[in-house]
Amino acid sequence: MLLQFQKFQDLYDAVAELLADKDNRKDLEACGQSVYCLFESILEQTSTSTSFEQLLSKAKSLTDFANEAVLLYHFKDVPVYWRRMMMDAGLLKVLIQLKSILEHQQQHWQTDFKALEPQVQSIISDLDTCSVVSGSPGPDRRFLANVILEELQNWLTNGRSDDQPTFKKTRLLKEPINTLPRPQVNNPIKRFTEPPSFEWFLEHCNQAVPTPFIISKGAIDHWPAFNEHPWSSMEYLKSVAADRVVPVEIGSQYTDANWSQKMMRFSDFIDQHILQQEGAPAYLAQHDVFYQIPRLERDIIVPDYCYIEPKLNELYTSHAHDVIKNAWFGPKGTVSPLHQDPYHNLLCQVVGRKYLRLISPLQSDLVYPREGLMTNTSQVDIDHVDLNQFPRFKEANYCDCILEEGQVLYIPPKWWHYVKSLETSFSVSLWF
């Protein structure tokens, strides 16, 4: 493969220019003189030194230190200067690694793809991790990180195949062993065979306690994710994001005692937990993958319904600043325990099927909400209801459904809902 070294040079120049603007990083001084001076020293040495391993080791120490500082706080309380330090130190690591690649190219002009593949993967892993953990604060940081990550992922994808693959819209894991038995639906949710009018939807959302409904056809089946860029194709998803690093939940649901989280290469997640389904269930859950990987956002089209402004009331107390988009991608058996959310929600099913059970917020006293930080989550395990411990739960009326590919479920604010994947599933939730 003929390497496009000008692309590496352009990325290096962009990072160097961003970090050279001292006025845009003055708030890093709040991290303390020793930390700030170390950052400035590494940045200055990067332009002159060729001791890349030593510089990279120092920059790694800086990101590790910033990460430890971030972990001392609840995320919403993390001082912005520590988040800024983690992001800028991550960009500093990128700068050093790109400089190393360029120096290597000058000495070995015929360097092949395989020689640089691990280094490019390392850049993606480091920058993705710093971006996700820090939230990419600071002028132009998010934009530049997205450019770097998309360019390098494209470089890797193209280097692995001389021909762009044709992505087939195939169902995943057809064998019965890879699906759960179809649950009985006892209290079906109302269904529309075509999208209701915009006016009807607004009036429905403005009710004091609106009710759930399903749009069976016509709302999202025109999305590229169903057609030219099928999310049912693991080859397509890997071509877009194989080397990207995403936060993955380990365990069938977040209320389990052994539940944990870790950062993981997207292709490893697909190979180990989607195609092979090894070990404990893993779930890419409630993650704004579209913010992290804009290429995937081009595969969806937010329905106009999400741009209405419903009236505020006791259940819906504040508008979202923008449509909040989250992805839910995992194998069969992954569960979101009975919980409630503060916004109107369109749950769009792109791949696979899910079983959902919903309970009105007017019955909140019957679902035994947890105390502390998880008051939006019920103590009741829907799969193993303990009526001795939660006797009033049997009084709660519910509605339920199996959400199929191409269907959209409207979940009103504060409605309790339990969700279980019956097979490999990829969903998008749109809060508004």
C-alpha positions in Angstrom: 0.0 0.0 0.0 1.3 3.5 -0.9 1.2 5.4 2.3 -0.4 8.9 2.3 2.3 10.6 4.4 1.0 14.1 3.5 -2.1 13.2 5.5 0.0 12.4 8.6 1.9 15.7 8.1 -1.4 17.6 7.8 -2.7 16.1 11.0 0.6 16.8 12.8 0.4 20.5 11.7 -3.2 20.8 12.9 -2.4 19.5 16.4 0.8 21.5 16.6 -1.1 24.7 15.7 -3.9 24.1 18.2 -1.5 23.4 21.1 0.7 26.4 20.2 -2.1 28.8 21.1 -1.1 29.5 24.7 -4.1 31.7 25.4 -6.4 28.6 24.8 -4.8 26.6 27.6 -4.3 29.2 30.3 -6.8 27.4 32.5 -4.4 24.4 32.6 -2.4 26.4 35.2 -5.1 25.6 37.7 -3.8 22.0 37.7 -0.8 23.2 39.6 2.6 24.5 38.6 4.4 21.2 38.5 1.8 19.6 36.2 1.5 22.7 34.0 5.2 23.1 33.6 5.6 19.4 32.7 3.0 19.9 30.0 4.8 22.9 28.6 8.2 21.2 28.8 7.0 18.2 26.8 5.3 20.4 24.2 8.5 22.4 23.7 10.7 19.3 23.4 8.4 17.7 20.9 9.3 20.3 18.2 13.1 19.6 18.6 13.7 16.2 20.2 13.7 12.8 18.5 13.7 10.9 21.7 10.1 9.8 21.1 9.9 7.0 23.6 11.0 9.2 26.4 8.6 12.0 25.4 5.7 9.6 25.0 6.4 8.1 28.5 6.3 11.6 30.0 3.1 12.4 28.2 1.5 9.1 29.3 2.4 10.0 32.9 0.6 13.3 32.4 -2.6 11.6 31.0 -2.5 9.0 33.8 -2.2 11.7 36.5 -5.1 13.7 34.9 -7.2 10.6 34.7 -6.6 9.9 38.4 -7.6 13.4 39.2 -10.8 13.1 37.2 -11.7 9.8 39.0 -11.7 11.6 42.3 -15.0 13.3 41.5 -18.4 12.5 40.3 -18.3 13.3 36.6 -20.6 16.3 36.7 -18.4 17.8 39.5 -15.0 17.3 37.8 -13.2 20.7 37.6 -13.0 21.6 33.9 -9.2 22.3 34.2 -8.6 18.6 34.9 -10.7 17.5 32.0 -8.9 20.1 29.9 -5.5 18.7 31.0 -6.5 15.2 30.1 -7.7 16.2 26.7 -4.7 18.4 25.9 -2.3 15.8 27.2 -4.0 13.3 25.0 -3.5 15.6 22.0 0.2 16.0 23.1 0.6 12.2 22.9 -0.9 12.3 19.4 1.5 15.0 18.4 4.5 12.9 19.6 3.3 9.7 17.8 2.6 11.6 14.5 6.1 13.1 14.7 7.5 9.7 15.2 5.7 8.4 12.2 7.0 11.3 10.0 10.6 10.8 11.2 10.3 7.1 10.5 9.0 7.8 7.0 12.0 10.1 6.3 14.4 7.3 7.2 12.4 4.5 5.5 10.5 5.9 2.6 9.2 2.5 1.6 7.6 1.7 5.0 4.7 -0.7 4.4 1.3 -0.6 6.0 1.9 -3.4 8.5 4.9 -1.6 10.0 2.8 1.5 11.0 -0.6 -0.2 11.7 0.1 -0.8 15.5 1.2 2.8 16.0 -1.8 4.2 14.2 -4.0 1.9 16.3 -2.3 3.2 19.4 -3.0 6.8 18.5 -6.7 6.0 18.0 -6.9 4.2 21.3 -5.2 6.9 23.3 -7.2 9.8 21.7 -10.5 8.0 22.0 -10.0 7.2 25.6 -9.0 10.8 26.5 -11.9 12.2 24.5 -14.5 10.0 26.1 -13.2 10.4 29.7 -12.7 14.1 29.4 -15.6 15.0 27.3 -13.2 16.9 24.9 -13.5 20.4 26.5 -11.7 23.4 25.1 -11.8 25.3 21.8 -11.8 23.1 18.7 -10.7 20.0 20.6 -13.7 17.9 19.8 -13.7 18.9 16.2 -10.0 18.2 15.7 -10.2 14.9 17.6 -13.1 13.8 15.3 -11.0 14.7 12.2 -8.0 12.8 13.4 -9.9 9.7 14.5 -11.9 9.5 11.3 -8.9 10.0 9.0 -6.8 7.4 10.8 -9.7 4.9 10.9 -10.2 5.4 7.1 -6.4 4.9 6.6 -6.5 1.6 8.5 -9.7 0.4 6.8 -8.3 1.2 3.3 -5.0 -0.4 4.1 -6.6 -3.7 5.1 -8.5 -4.0 1.8 -7.6 -2.7 -1.7 -11.3 -2.9 -2.6 -14.1 -1.2 -0.7 -16.4 -4.1 0.4 -20.0 -4.3 -0.7 -22.1 -4.5 2.5 -24.9 -7.0 2.4 -28.0 -6.5 4.5 -28.0 -9.9 6.2 -29.6 -10.9 9.5 -27.2 -11.6 12.3 -26.8 -15.0 14.0 -29.8 -16.7 12.4 -29.4 -20.0 14.4 -32.1 -20.5 17.1 -29.4 -20.9 19.7 -28.7 -17.2 19.3 -32.2 -16.0 20.1 -34.2 -16.2 23.3 -37.8 -17.6 23.3 -40.4 -15.1 22.3 -42.1 -13.9 25.5 -45.9 -13.7 25.7 -47.3 -10.2 25.3 -50.2 -9.9 27.8 -51.2 -6.2 27.4 -50.2 -5.1 24.0 -49.2 -1.4 23.4 -51.3 0.5 20.9 -49.8 0.3 17.3 -50.0 2.7 14.3 -49.4 1.1 10.9 -48.2 4.4 9.6 -46.8 7.5 11.3 -49.5 9.7 13.0 -49.7 13.4 12.1 -47.3 15.9 13.6 -50.3 17.8 15.1 -51.7 14.6 16.7 -48.3 13.7 18.2 -47.9 17.2 19.7 -51.3 17.0 21.3 -50.7 13.5 22.6 -47.4 14.6 24.2 -49.1 17.5 25.8 -51.4 15.4 27.8 -50.8 15.3 31.6 -49.9 11.6 31.4 -49.4 10.6 27.7 -49.4 6.9 26.9 -46.9 4.7 24.9 -47.5 3.7 21.3 -45.7 2.0 18.5 -45.2 3.1 14.9 -44.9 -0.1 13.0 -43.8 1.3 9.6 -42.8 4.4 7.8 -40.9 6.2 10.6 -37.3 5.1 10.2 -37.1 2.4 7.5 -35.7 4.9 5.1 -32.6 5.3 7.2 -29.3 4.4 5.6 -28.7 2.1 8.6 -31.3 -0.2 7.0 -30.2 0.2 3.4 -26.9 1.3 1.9 -25.1 1.3 5.3 -26.7 -1.7 7.0 -26.0 -2.0 10.7 -26.9 -5.6 10.5 -23.6 -6.0 8.6 -20.7 -6.4 11.0 -18.3 -5.8 8.1 -19.9 -2.4 7.6 -19.7 -1.4 11.3 -16.0 -2.5 11.4 -15.2 -0.5 8.3 -16.4 2.6 10.1 -15.1 2.0 13.6 -13.1 -1.2 14.0 -10.2 0.5 15.9 -12.3 3.0 17.8 -12.4 2.5 21.6 -15.9 2.6 23.2 -17.2 2.2 26.8 -18.7 -1.2 27.3 -20.8 -2.5 30.2 -19.9 -6.0 31.4 -22.8 -7.9 33.0 -26.4 -8.5 32.0 -27.7 -5.3 33.7 -26.2 -2.4 35.7 -27.9 -3.4 38.9 -25.9 -6.7 39.1 -23.3 -6.9 41.9 -20.7 -8.0 39.4 -21.4 -5.3 36.8 -18.4 -3.3 35.6 -17.3 -1.0 32.7 -14.3 -0.9 30.5 -13.0 0.7 27.4 -12.7 -1.7 24.5 -11.8 -1.7 20.8 -15.1 -1.8 18.8 -13.9 -4.7 16.6 -13.0 -6.8 19.7 -16.4 -6.0 21.2 -18.1 -7.3 18.0 -15.9 -10.4 17.7 -16.0 -11.5 21.3 -19.5 -10.4 22.4 -21.7 -10.1 19.2 -20.4 -12.8 16.9 -19.0 -15.3 19.4 -20.9 -14.2 22.5 -18.1 -15.2 24.9 -18.1 -14.8 28.6 -20.3 -12.4 30.5 -22.8 -10.3 28.4 -21.4 -7.0 27.2 -23.4 -4.0 26.3 -22.6 -0.7 24.6 -25.4 1.0 26.5 -26.7 4.6 26.6 -23.6 5.9 24.9 -23.6 8.9 22.5 -21.7 6.9 19.9 -22.8 9.5 17.3 -21.0 12.3 19.1 -17.9 10.1 19.3 -18.2 8.6 15.8 -20.0 11.1 13.5 -19.8 8.6 10.6 -22.5 6.6 12.3 -24.7 9.6 12.8 -25.0 10.0 9.0 -26.8 6.6 9.0 -29.8 7.9 11.0 -32.3 10.7 10.4 -33.9 12.2 13.5 -37.7 12.2 13.0 -39.4 15.6 13.0 -41.4 14.5 16.0 -38.3 15.1 18.1 -38.3 18.8 17.4 -41.6 19.6 19.0 -41.6 21.5 22.3 -44.0 19.7 24.6 -45.5 21.6 27.5 -43.8 21.2 30.8 -45.7 19.6 33.7 -45.1 17.6 36.9 -43.7 14.6 35.0 -41.8 16.6 32.3 -40.0 19.3 34.1 -37.4 20.6 31.6 -36.7 20.5 27.9 -33.6 18.9 26.5 -31.2 21.5 25.0 -31.0 19.4 21.9 -32.1 15.9 20.8 -30.2 13.5 23.1 -29.1 10.5 20.9 -27.8 7.3 22.5 -26.9 3.9 21.1 -27.7 0.5 22.6 -25.8 -2.4 21.0 -25.4 -5.8 22.4 -26.1 -9.6 22.2 -29.2 -11.5 23.3 -30.0 -11.4 27.0 -28.8 -7.9 27.8 -31.2 -6.1 30.1 -32.1 -2.5 31.1 -33.8 -3.0 34.5 -37.1 -1.3 35.3 -36.3 2.4 35.3 -37.6 5.8 34.2 -36.2 8.7 32.3 -37.0 12.4 32.5 -37.7 13.0 28.7 -40.0 12.0 25.9 -38.3 9.2 24.1 -38.5 7.6 20.6 -36.8 4.2 20.9 -35.9 3.1 17.3 -35.1 -0.5 16.7 -32.5 -1.0 13.9 -31.3 -4.5 14.4 -33.0 -7.5 16.2 -35.9 -7.6 18.6 -36.5 -6.4 22.2 -39.1 -7.2 24.7 -40.4 -4.2 26.7 -42.7 -3.8 29.7 -43.9 -0.4 30.7 -45.6 0.9 33.9 -47.3 4.3 34.3 -45.6 6.9 36.6 -48.9 7.1 38.4 -48.0 3.7 39.9 -44.5 4.6 41.0 -45.2 3.7 44.6 -45.9 0.1 43.5 -42.5 -0.4 41.8 -40.3 0.2 44.9 -37.8 2.9 43.6 -34.3 2.6 44.9 -32.8 5.2 47.3 -29.8 7.5 46.8 -28.3 8.1 43.4 -30.5 5.5 41.7 -34.0 6.7 42.5 -35.0 6.3 38.8 -34.4 2.5 39.1 -36.8 0.0 40.6 -35.6 -2.6 43.2 -37.8 -5.2 41.5 -36.1 -7.7 39.2 -38.7 -8.3 36.5 -37.1 -11.7 35.6 -37.3 -12.9 39.2 -40.0 -11.0 41.0 -39.8 -11.5 44.8 -43.4 -10.8 46.0 -42.5 -11.5 49.6 -40.1 -8.6 49.5 -42.2 -6.4 47.1 -45.8 -7.5 47.7 -47.5 -4.5 46.2 -45.7 -4.9 42.8 -48.4 -7.5 41.8 -50.9 -4.6 41.9 -49.1 -2.7 39.2 -50.7 -2.7 35.8 -48.4 -2.8 32.8 -48.4 -2.8 29.0 -45.8 -4.7 26.9 -44.6 -5.4 23.4 -41.9 -7.0 21.3 -40.2 -4.2 19.3 -39.2 -5.4 15.8 -36.7 -4.0 13.3 -37.9 -0.8 11.7 -40.3 0.0 14.5 -40.4 3.0 16.9 -41.7 2.9 20.4 -42.8 6.2 22.0 -42.0 6.2 25.8 -43.4 9.2 27.7 -41.5 10.9 30.5 -41.2 9.0 33.7 -42.8 5.9 32.5 -41.1 2.9 34.1 -39.7 0.5 31.4 -37.9 -2.8 31.4 -36.0 -3.8 28.3 -34.5 -7.2 27.3 -32.8 -8.1 24.0 -34.1 -11.3 22.5 -31.3 -11.5 20.0 -28.4 -9.3 18.8 -29.8 -5.9 19.0 -28.9 -2.3 17.9 -31.3 0.4 19.0 -31.2 4.2 19.0 -33.0 6.2 21.7 -33.9 9.8 20.9 -34.8 12.0 24.0 -36.4 15.3 23.5 
